[in-house]
């Protein structure tokens, strides 16, 4: 199986609006600036290993992507997991419908900051000025999840940050695929553990998926999207789903 080679791509968005980009529609609880939200990991240089991101080459086969293991600093990960919000069942949930607090809130704030955006702009050779961000949080996976797809056309860059301590299962490992029909034709397989970061440029060929898994699978998904209407629509759709799941959550196995 061939692995992707490093490179850059000079594609840039045509719409370069400035000064009007709304931030992510995320609601952090009022304690996110308390002492609980200022752990020693942040004092020592932040939750995210930006140097590791800068040192990771951009792979271009079969589409632009990169993987950074342990992007969340190992010494910070236990605290982030301790403050991970309760998620009412499978699917994607907007932060506004969850209790976002403490070290998890601080991690999301760093992910939403200018240093990470600049690093992604540099790595993917893209201008994200005026492009809003959108976040969802996942806590559980269904056996029916992971079907092959490319992400919607309204997404520009997809960021996945995996927040599981360990991953022994064969399923649930996201694969970077060469086509939209064969889950076994992949160039990379990403175990969703240890603060691993996966970022890719959405395109008509950005196929990805994973083998079935049923159980706890924690991740933050962040997207730069085309415009604010996309954020409003998607957050509203996910919010309705979350409210329904709070009323009738699925039975958690194990």
PyMOL commands that set and color helices and strands:
alter all, ss='L'
color gray80, all
select helices_A, chain A and resi 30-33+35-37+40-43+50-55+74-82+95-97+102-111+114-124+228-247
alter helices_A, ss='H'
color red, helices_A
select strands_A, chain A and resi 65-68+133-141+155-162+174-177+186-190+197-201+208-209+215-225
alter strands_A, ss='S'
color yellow, strands_A
deselect
rebuild
show_as cartoon
